């Protein structure tokens, strides 16, 4: 099923989200042989990750971490809000433990859809490399997830989960 069909379906938002997770996982399985993204590499865990309140609630349930439900702004992220997220470049994700994702099986769609195709993963270090990196554009999956949760607050994962 295509992501647009999932978004337009009469299924519940939760069912739509899980269908998008499956599409993302299928796409990731195709992309993974062509990416340096491997277990133990955590450069992408130091970049902004906007998520919906629904995704934050799923992460809280999976991890037991306290969720700041007051975090977030309108789901329609304006350019200035996206620019504001750049303050999280270089800041580790609150779920990064010993260079590994502690919620890997429950990670947000944005994380699942992020794949680079550089030969060397060190180019992904956003604190040292400002050059664009080659990547597979699966952002349409993140946009589909955003359509499902359009009326929810959005914030960076670090805003929902304070250390």
NUTI-396389 format. One record per residue (C-alpha): x, z, y; residue in one letter. Coordinates in nm, 2 decimals, always signed. Example, Ala and Ser with C-alpha at 12.3 -4.5 7.8 and 13.67 -1.06 7.14 Angstrom:
NUTI-396389
        u        w        v   r
    +1.23    +0.78    -0.45   A
    +1.37    +0.71    -0.11   S
***
This chain:
NUTI-396389
        u        w        v   r
    +0.00    +0.00    +0.00   X
    +0.13    -0.09    +0.35   X
    +0.17    +0.18    +0.61   X
    -0.09    +0.01    +0.83   X
    -0.34    +0.02    +0.55   X
    -0.27    +0.39    +0.50   X
    -0.32    +0.47    +0.87   X
    -0.65    +0.28    +0.87   X
    -0.78    +0.42    +0.55   X
    -1.06    +0.68    +0.54   X
    -0.84    +0.93    +0.36   X
    -0.77    +1.27    +0.50   X
    -0.46    +1.30    +0.73   X
    -0.29    +1.50    +0.46   X
    -0.35    +1.23    +0.20   X
    -0.23    +0.96    +0.44   X
    +0.08    +1.17    +0.51   X
    +0.17    +1.19    +0.14   X
    +0.11    +0.82    +0.09   X
    +0.35    +0.76    +0.38   X
    +0.60    +0.99    +0.21   X
    +0.58    +0.78    -0.11   X
    +0.63    +0.45    +0.09   X
    +0.93    +0.61    +0.26   X
    +1.07    +0.73    -0.06   X
    +1.03    +0.38    -0.22   X
    +1.20    +0.22    +0.09   X
    +1.48    +0.48    +0.07   X
    +1.55    +0.40    -0.29   X
    +1.60    +0.04    -0.20   X
    +1.83    +0.12    +0.10   X
    +2.03    +0.40    -0.06   X
    +2.29    +0.18    -0.24   X
    +2.38    +0.03    +0.09   X
    +2.44    +0.34    +0.29   X
    +2.71    +0.60    +0.32   X
    +2.44    +0.87    +0.35   X
    +2.52    +1.10    +0.06   X
    +2.47    +1.47    -0.03   X
    +2.70    +1.68    +0.18   X
    +2.71    +1.44    +0.48   X
    +2.52    +1.60    +0.76   X
    +2.59    +1.40    +1.07   X
    +2.23    +1.30    +1.10   X
    +2.13    +1.67    +1.09   X
    +2.28    +1.70    +1.44   X
    +2.05    +1.45    +1.62   X
    +1.71    +1.49    +1.77   X
    +1.42    +1.50    +1.52   X
    +1.08    +1.49    +1.68   X
    +0.81    +1.62    +1.44   X
    +0.44    +1.69    +1.46   X
    +0.29    +2.03    +1.43   X
    +0.16    +1.93    +1.08   X
    +0.51    +1.86    +0.96   X
    +0.63    +2.19    +1.12   X
    +0.36    +2.37    +0.93   X
    +0.47    +2.21    +0.60   X
    +0.83    +2.31    +0.67   X
    +0.73    +2.66    +0.75   X
    +0.54    +2.69    +0.42   X
    +0.82    +2.53    +0.22   X
    +1.10    +2.74    +0.38   X
    +0.94    +3.07    +0.48   X
    +1.09    +3.03    +0.83   X
    +0.89    +3.15    +1.13   X
    +0.73    +2.87    +1.32   X
    +0.68    +2.87    +1.70   X
    +0.33    +2.73    +1.72   X
    +0.35    +2.73    +2.10   X
    +0.62    +2.46    +2.08   X
    +0.54    +2.10    +2.14   X
    +0.39    +1.87    +2.39   X
    +0.14    +1.58    +2.37   X
    +0.19    +1.35    +2.07   X
    +0.24    +1.06    +2.31   X
    +0.61    +1.12    +2.38   X
    +0.68    +0.99    +2.73   X
    +1.02    +0.84    +2.81   X
    +1.12    +1.16    +2.99   X
    +1.03    +1.37    +2.69   X
    +1.24    +1.14    +2.46   X
    +1.53    +1.17    +2.71   X
    +1.49    +1.55    +2.70   X
    +1.54    +1.54    +2.33   X
    +1.89    +1.42    +2.38   X
    +1.99    +1.78    +2.45   X
    +1.98    +1.83    +2.08   X
    +2.26    +1.59    +2.00   X
    +2.53    +1.79    +1.83   X
    +2.29    +2.09    +1.77   X
    +2.25    +2.15    +1.39   X
    +1.91    +2.14    +1.24   X
    +1.78    +2.49    +1.16   X
    +1.74    +2.38    +0.80   X
    +2.10    +2.28    +0.76   X
    +2.28    +2.53    +0.53   X
    +2.64    +2.47    +0.42   X
    +2.61    +2.10    +0.52   X
    +2.31    +2.05    +0.31   X
    +1.94    +2.02    +0.39   X
    +1.77    +2.34    +0.26   X
    +1.43    +2.16    +0.27   X
    +1.54    +1.82    +0.14   X
    +1.23    +1.77    -0.08   X
    +1.00    +1.86    +0.21   X
    +1.20    +1.70    +0.50   X
    +1.00    +1.51    +0.77   X
    +0.94    +1.14    +0.75   X
    +1.18    +1.09    +1.04   X
    +1.46    +1.23    +0.83   X
    +1.35    +1.04    +0.52   X
    +1.34    +0.71    +0.72   X
    +1.69    +0.75    +0.87   X
    +1.95    +0.54    +0.70   X
    +2.27    +0.39    +0.84   X
    +2.45    +0.10    +0.68   X
    +2.80    +0.16    +0.82   X
    +3.09    +0.16    +0.58   X
    +3.21    +0.50    +0.71   X
    +2.97    +0.79    +0.76   X
    +3.19    +0.94    +1.03   X
    +3.06    +0.67    +1.27   X
    +2.73    +0.87    +1.26   X
    +2.89    +1.17    +1.44   X
    +2.68    +1.14    +1.77   X
    +2.91    +1.39    +1.94   X
    +3.21    +1.16    +1.90   X
    +3.07    +0.81    +1.88   X
    +2.84    +0.68    +2.15   X
    +2.85    +0.32    +2.01   X
    +2.53    +0.20    +1.84   X
    +2.55    +0.24    +1.47   X
    +2.42    -0.01    +1.22   X
    +2.10    +0.11    +1.05   X
    +1.80    +0.00    +0.85   X
    +1.50    +0.02    +1.09   X
    +1.24    +0.22    +0.91   X
    +1.10    +0.37    +1.23   X
    +0.77    +0.20    +1.16   X
    +0.71    +0.47    +0.90   X
    +0.77    +0.74    +1.16   X
    +0.53    +0.56    +1.40   X
    +0.27    +0.54    +1.12   X
    +0.31    +0.92    +1.07   X
    +0.27    +0.96    +1.45   X
    -0.05    +0.76    +1.44   X
    -0.20    +1.00    +1.18   X
    -0.11    +1.30    +1.39   X
    -0.17    +1.15    +1.73   X
    -0.37    +1.45    +1.86   X
    -0.11    +1.71    +1.76   X
    +0.17    +1.86    +1.96   X
    +0.52    +1.71    +1.90   X
    +0.85    +1.88    +1.95   X
    +1.21    +1.86    +1.82   X
    +1.24    +2.05    +1.49   X
    +1.47    +2.30    +1.67   X
    +1.19    +2.38    +1.91   X
    +0.95    +2.47    +1.63   X
    +1.21    +2.67    +1.45   X
    +1.43    +2.90    +1.66   X
    +1.73    +3.07    +1.50   X
***
